[in-house]
Amino acid sequence: MSQPEFRDTGPDETPLDPAALRVQAKLKRLLLGSSLVMVAGFIAVFAAIIYKINTYKSDPANAEFAATVAVGPEADVLQATLADDLLLVLVREGSKTALLRFDPVTGKQLGRTDFVSR
């Protein structure tokens, strides 16, 4: 195929009429606006990816835990949960129920909450 012949290009090109110039300016503004929106979208996506990478917490299965935790001589463990760097243990001691909070690395008891009925 041969190159198309552009006869109207060059120094003797006729200027556009005012209506065509207004349309051309409007199209340039629309192009600029849509380009800015697309760039902002790319920035938001990459910011979300970087945020997720930087706030990743390792799997608690690979974390270091204490070998033993003392819950009491007559305590039955009902449930144990790891939350916010605390080991929460729900125990039943006879007819009473308590929530024990431990440091998961050292096994030291940090607190106790007894549940009572009213």
N, C-alpha and C positions, 0 to 999 in steps of 0.2 A: 504494500500500500504506500501510496505517496503521501507526503505531508500536506495537510490542508492549507489552502491559500488564504491568508488573512489580508485582505485588501484595505480594511478600515483601520488597521493599526499603524501607528507611526505619528510623526509630528503633525500631520494634517487631519488628525481625527477630530470629528465634530464633538463638541461638548454635549453632555446630557442635559435634558430639560429639567427644570426645578422639581417636578413631580418625581422623576426618576431618581434624582439626587436624594430626595427625602426618603424614598423607598430603600435606596442603597444604604443610607445612614441608619435607617431603622433596622435593616438586616444585619449591619455591622454591630449594632448594640445588642441585638438578640444573640448573635454569635458569641459576643464577649460575655454576656450574662450566662448563657448555657455552658460555656467553657469554664467560667468561674465556679458554677455549681458542680460540674464534673470534677474539677480539681479539689474542691472542698469535700466531695464524696470520697475521693481516693485518700485524702488526708485522714478523714474519719475512719475509714477501713483500716489503714495502716496503724493509726493510733490505737484502735481497739485490739489489733493483733499484738502490738508491742505491750499494751497494758496486760493482756492475758498472759503473755510470756513472762513478764516481770512479776506478776502476782501469783505465779504457780506455786502451790505448796506440794511438797513431796508426799508420797504415799505413806500413811501411818504404819503400814506393814513393815517398812524399812526403818522406822524410827527406833530409837533406843528406849527400852522400858525396864523398869525395875524387875528383878527376879521374883520377889515376893512382896505382897502387900498384906498387912495385918488388919483384918476386919473385925475381929472379936472371936471369942471361943465358941459361942453358941449362934453365930450369925450364919444365915443361909443367903448366899448371893443370888438375887433375883435377876439383876441386869447390870452390865458394865458398859460404859460409853466413854469415848474419847471426844472431848469438846473444848475448844479454846485452850489448848495446852493444859487441860485438867482431865484426870481420870475420874469419872463419876460412877459410883457403885451404889446400887440400890440393894439394901440388905433387909432381911426380916430376922428379928431377934425375939423369939417367942411370939407374942401377939403384937409387938411393935414393929414399925417399919421406919427405916432411916436412910437418908442419902448421905453418903460419905464422899468427900472430895480429897483426891490424892494428887501429888506431883508424880506424873508418870515416869520420870527419870529416876528419882530417888526413892519413891515408894512412901514418902512421908505424908501422913494425914494432915491436910490443910484445914479441914473443917467438917462439921457434921450438922445435919438438919434432921430433926426427929419429926415424924408426922403423927399428929394427935387428932382424935375425933372430938368434936364439940357438940 
